[in-house]
Amino acid sequence: MHKLLFQMIYILKIKGAAKIPDYVQLRDAHFTLIAYFRVDRPEKALIKCGFADREAELIKIINEMPFGKVQALEF
């Protein structure tokens, strides 16, 4: 489990193509991948990577952000 305490994380929202679904990547300050999940199924992944307490906030951010963009968040 990868628990981050008051660090920068990056969210990337990627548009899928054809049979490949839309997905999200969460990366740490060194841009190391900490979570990879489908846009429509974020709950288990957020809990697994230690963001259960910020699940609602992250889901809202993910749903509102455009595809193809990187967003930095400080937690």
N, C-alpha and C positions, 0 to 999 in steps of 0.2 A: 504494500500500500504506500502511496506517495502522498504524504501530508505536507502541505505548504503552510507556513505561518508568516503572514504579512510579507508576501513577496509578490513580484510581478508575474502575472500569467498572461498568455496571449491566446486569444480565441480566433480560430480560422473557420469560416463557414464555406464549404465547398459544394457547388451545384453538381449533382450526379448527371450522368448521361445514359440514355436508353434504359437498360436494366440495372444500372448502378445507382443506388439511392443517394440522396443528399446526405452529407455527413459533416461532423464538426471535429476539429482537433483542438485539444488544450495542450499548451506548451508552457514550460517554465521559463525563467529568466534567461536561461542558456539556450532556449529554443529546443529543448529536449522534449519529446513527445511524452505526455503523462496520461492522456486519454484520447480515445478515438471512438466515436459513436455516431449512429444515425441521428439526424435532426429530429425525427419523430419518436425516438426512444432514448432520451437522455438520462432518465431517472437512475437506472442501475449503475451506469457508468459514473455518474457524479457521486453516488454513494461510495462506490468502490475506490475512487481516487481521493476520497476524503473531503468532498464538498457537500455532504448531506445537509449541513447547517445553512448553506447558501444556495441550495438547489432551486428554490423558487426564483431567486434573483438572477441566477445564471440562465435558467430557462427563458425568462423574460428577455434578457439581453440577447440570447441566441435567436429567439423568434423575431426580434425587431431588427437585428443587424442584416445588412444586405449580403448576398453571396459574393465570394471573391475578395472579401476584405479581411484584414487582420485588425483585431481590436485588443488593446492592452488594458488590463485591469490590475489594480493593486489591491491585494487582500492582506 
